Amino acid sequence: ELAAQATHYNGSVVRTRGRVRSFDSPRHYWLEDRWGNRVGLLPPEQAAPHLDREISVRGRFEYNPQRRGRYISLDAVEPYDAAR
């Protein structure tokens, strides 16, 4: 939903989940859903310990339409528990 309606959520505090992925040059992290949609995670220090793990996050969602960039400034990160 964040990928499909990015302008709607721009500036909002959101909660979502996905798998943490990264790229080396330059080093950055993103949350990826099962359909391949991505949203960047900031700061990278909060995302790094969760690489290749399923997590749930809460934070402020930002969308930059000129760069087609989406990211979440993290307030909370926790392992995703599907049973909850």
PEQUI-V86106 format. One line per field, one symbol per residue. burial: b if it has 9 or more other C-alpha atoms within 8 Angstrom, else e. A space follows every 10 residues. Layout:
burial = ???
This chain:
burial = eebeebeebb eeebeebbbb bbeeeeebbb bbbeeeebbb bbebebbeeb beebbbbbbb bbbeeeeebb bbbbeebeee eeee
